[in-house]
Amino acid sequence: MDSSRQAEAVVSPRASFLSGLRTGSGLAAASFLLAVSFGAISTSHGWGHLAPVICSMAVFSGSAQFALLAALGSGGGPAGAVLSAALINSRFIPMGIAVAGDLRGGRFRRALEGQAVVDGSWAAAHLGGGRFDRYLLFGATAIQWPAWVAGTALGVVVSPDPDLLHRLGLDVLTPALFLALLFDEVRRERINHLPALLGAVIAAGLIVFLPAGPALVGAALAALVALFRTPARHRQADETDETTAADTTEAAEPADMPERALRSARSDEEVAP
């Protein structure tokens, strides 16, 4: 285990949760602005005042909610709109599988903890080597969810021009924050260099022929490259841990031998006539 991993391992749950709050604050600010836009657009589409807020509370996924808006706004039926949103949210399946090993408790508790898996929190909580800091995950999401709901409510009440964020250039905040998370992940481990580069190439190629959504989904397939490439230092760390455990066990056995022999001798004396 390297020094950075050891440092992460000794962080208390409270400190980790607070770190998640700090990390999630920037994401929450961007989410708030995006949610204002969602509230305004959904109101202009005739959703009323309550439906957009309930949707944000239950779905809590900007990409899925805007897909729902687009599908319904283009004349699609409810079933097609829900299917469109579900397909976009299908990215949470591999994300949930990845973080499942670090969740705790029975099925219900693990399902409840899994609700904290959103894009920014999931990326920020990744420790490397397939491990996640669950308390940082909880903290990062705990500040984003109320920001998303509050932003939606404000957009519904104030109903600003849906294109206001675009005109002010504020719609680049969320992509910029995710780009910063990507750079941090790539800088942390060399194994991430190839998937990131391959994903960028695939996205650039597909965007010529496909809409942005499917192009990004196709680019995400580049992450599968990491499944077949285990960092050498992780393998060495695992082997070192196993060797250390074996050596500790072997060293403990000779130390126990005198005590065992003494107990055996006393037993023989007790049963002697």
N, C-alpha and C positions, 0 to 999 in steps of 0.2 A: 504494500500500500504506500503511495507516494505521500509527501508531506502535505500537499494541498488537500488530499482526500482525508488524511488524519485530522487536519484542522477542521474540516467540515463535519467530521464524525463527532467531535467533542462539543460542538455548538449546542446550547440548550434549546429545547423546543420553543421557549418564549423568545429567545434571541432570534431564532430562525423565523418565527412567525412575524416578528417586528421587521426583520429584513425583507420578508415577503410584502409587508405593507408598504415599505419604502420602494421596493422594486415595482410594485403594482400601481403606485401613485401616478407615474407617468402614463402607464397604460390606461388608468382610470380617467385621466384628463382627456386623452384622445377618444376614449369610449364615450365620454360625456358629450363631447361635441358631435360625434357621429350619431349618438342617440337622439340629440336634438333634431338632427336632420331626418332621422327615421320618424320621429313623432310628427314633424311638420308634413312630411310626404304622405304618411298614412292618413293623417287628418284630411289632406287635400283629396285623397282617394275615397273619402266617405267612410272611413273606419269608425268615426265618432271619437269620443274622448276616453272611453274606458278600454276598448279592445286593444289599442296599441300598447298601453301600459301593462295589461295582463299578458300580452304576447311577449313583451320584454322580460317580465318577471319569470315566465315559464320557459321560454326558448333560450334567451340569453346568448344569442349568436347573431352578430351583425350580418354576416354573409347570408345566413339562412333566412333571416327576417327580410332583408332587402330582396332576396330571391322570391320570397313569398309575395312581396309587394309587386315585383315586376311581373310575376306570373298572373296574379289577379288583375293587375292594371292593363295587361295586354289582352284580357278577355278570356283567360283560362279558367277552368273550373276549380273548385276547392281541392279536389283530389289531385289534380295535376300540380297545383301550387304546393300542396303538402309534400308530394313526391319530390318536387324540385328542391325544397328545403331539406328534406331528409337525405337526398343524395349528397348535398353539400356538407351536411353534418356527419356523413359517413366517415369523414376523416377522424372523428373521435374514437372510432373502433380500434384502429391500431394504436392510437395515443393511449387509450384506456388499457389495452393489453400491455403496453410498455410500462405503465406506472402501477399495474395491479400488484406486482410483487412488493411494493413499498406501502401499500395500504394495510390497515389493521382491522381486526375484528371479524365477525361473522358476515354472512352475505348481505344482510340489510345495512350494517354499518359500512361495509366496503362500498356498497352501492351509493350510500349517502356521501361518503368521502369522495367518491368518483365524480360527484357533481361539481367539484372544484376544478376538474380538468377542462380548462379553456386554453386557447392557443398560447397567449402570452405567459400565463402562469405555468403551463406545462414546460415551455421552453426555458423559463427562468429557473425552474426547480430542478432541471436536469443537472446532475452532479458529474456525469460522464460514466462510461462503462455500463450504461443501462440502469443506473441507479438514480433515484429522485428524492429530494428533500420534501417530505409530505407537509411539514409545517410551513415551509416557505411557499409551497403550493397553495395551502389554505389561506395564508396571509395575503398573497398576491390577488387571489380571487375575492377575498372578503371585502376588499376596497373597490374592486371593479364592478361587482354586481349592483350595489346601491347607486354607483355613478351612472351605470347604464339605465337603470330604472328611472332615476331622477332626471336624467337628460331627456328621456322619452316623454316624461310628464311635462317637462318645461316646453318641449317642442309642440306638444299637443295644446298646451294652454296659450303660449305666445304665438304659435303658428307663423314662424318666420318664412321668408322665401326659401323653398327647398334648395335653390341653387346658391344660397348665400355662402355656405361653407366653400363651395367650389370657387366662387368669385373672389373670396378672401384668401384662397390657397390653403385653407386649413384642412382640406381633405387629404393632404399628404402626411399628416401627423401620424396616423396609424401605420401606413407602410414604412415610414421612417423609423418608428419604434421597433417594428418587427425586423427591419434591416439591421438595427443596432443589436438586437438579440441574436440574429444570425451571425454577425461578425464576432460576437462574444463566443458563440458556440464553435465557430470555425477556429478561432484563435486558441481555444482551450485544448483541442485535440487534433492532431494531424489527420486522423482517420476521417474527419469531417470535410477535408478539403475537396476530395474527389466528388462526393455526393452533391456538395454545394455548387461546384463548377458544372457538373453534369446537369443538375436541375436548372441552372441558369441557361444553359445551351438549349435544353429541351423546351423551356418556356419561350425563349426567343424564337425557336423554330415553329412551335405550334401556334403562337399568337398571330402568325401570318394567315393561318387557315381557320382558326377556331376562335370563339369568344374567350375573354380573359379567364372565366371560371374553369371550363374544361382544360384550357392550356395549363393552368396552375395545378389542376389535379394530375395531369399527365406528368408535369415536372416533379411532382411529389414522389413519383415512382423511383426517382433517382435515389431516394433514401434507402431503397432496398439493397443498394450496393453495400451499405454499412453492415448489413446482416451477414455478409460473407467475408467481412474483413475484421477480424479481432485484433486489436492493437497488441503488439508484442509485449509491451510493458504490462498490460493487463494479465496476459498469460503468465509472465514471469512473476507478477505479484501474487497470483493465485497459487503458483507452484511454490513460491517462498512461504506463503502462509501455511500450505499443507505440510511442507518440510518442517517448519517450525513447530507445528502442532505435534507431528510425529516424534520429533526430537524431545519435546517436552514430556510426552508420554513415556518414552523410553528412559528418560532421566529420572522420572518419578518412580519407576518400578524398582530400581536398586535401592532407592532411599527407603522404600517401604519394606524391604526384605528383612532388616534386623528386627523391626517391630513384629512382623509376621512370625519370625523364628521364636521371639520371646513369648508370644501368645501361645504358640504350639508347645513350647517347653512347659509352660505353666499348666496347660491342659493335660500333658502327660503326667505331671506330678500329681494333679488332682485325682486322676483315675488310677494311679499306682496303688497297690494294696499296702 
